Amino acid sequence: MLTIRDAQMQAFSAALERRFVERVSAVLLECWPERFNGDGPEGAGRFVLRGMERARALEIRYECDLVRYLGLLCFLGEDFEHEILRQTELAAERRLDLVVESLERE
């Protein structure tokens, strides 16, 4: 029987997170190079990590929702907040849909 220890799971999770940060920061850097003021991949990676921290507090957990949230932060600014995002009784996907809809109306 195969046993996966906690330390192995933590290492696996850390590796997955690093790959996610690298992938998403590359896309954000390509789409919004001016956002990172010449900081390159390192600056984009730091941005993604800060956004992930905020997303955790908002209970945004799925990768597809997290990418949408990071895109909003990149497009609208890192200080972007919206009351709808704090309504954690709604699914993250729905909250993000509502935010986008409200921005389209403005």
N, C-alpha and C positions, 0 to 999 in steps of 0.2 A: 504494500500500500504506500502511496506517495503522501508525504507530509510536507506541507509548506509552512515554514516557521514565520513568526511575525516579522523578524528582521528581513527575511526574503521578500515578504509582501511589501514592506516599506521600501526596500531597494527597488522593487519592480514599480511601485507607484511613483517613486521619485524619478525613475527613468522615463516613465510615460509622461509625467508632467514636463520634464525637460524637453522631450520631443514635441509636445503640444506647444510649449512656449516658442520653440524654434520655428515650428511651422506657421503659427499664427503671426508671430512678429515679422516673418519674411513677407507674408501677404500684406499686412498693414503697412510695412515699409514700402512695398511696391505701390500700394494704392495711395498712400498719403506720405510721401517722402518729406514734404515740408513740415509735417507734424513733429518730426524727430530732430529737426534743426541740425542735421549733419552728425547726429549721435550714432547713426548706423544701427546695425543689428543689436548691439548692446543696449542702446537707448530704447529700441523697440521692445526688447526682451524685458527691460525694467518696467516699461509701460504695461506690458501684458501681465506681469506679476502683480503690480499694484492693482490693475483691474480685476484680476482673479481674487485678490483679497477683498475688494469691495463686493464682488459678485457673491462670494461666500456669505458675507453679511446679509445680502439680499436673498439668500437661498436660491441662487441661480446655480444649478449643479450640472446640467447636461451640456455636453460640449457644443452642440448646435446653438443653444441659448447663450452660452458664454461667448461664443464667437460673435453673435448678433450684438450682445451687450458691449463687447470690446469695440466693435465697429461704431456703435453709437458714441462711445467715449472718444474714439479717435476723430470722428466727424464733428461732434458737438463740443468737444473739450473735456478734459479729465475732471473738471469740476461739475459736469452735468449731473443733475439730479432730477428726479420726477417722482411726485407723490405716488403714482401708480406702482412704481417699482417696489415700494415698501408694503404693498398689499399682499403679503405672503400667503394669504388664504387662497389666492389665485395661482394657478400654475405659472411658472416663469415664462413659458411660451406665450401665454395669454397676456401677461403683463407687458411683455415686449411688443406684442401686436398692438395693444392699446396705446402704448407710448408712441409708436410709429404713426398710428392713425391720428393721434392728437397733434403730432408734429406736422402731418400732411395738411391738417385743417388750418394751421396757423399761417 
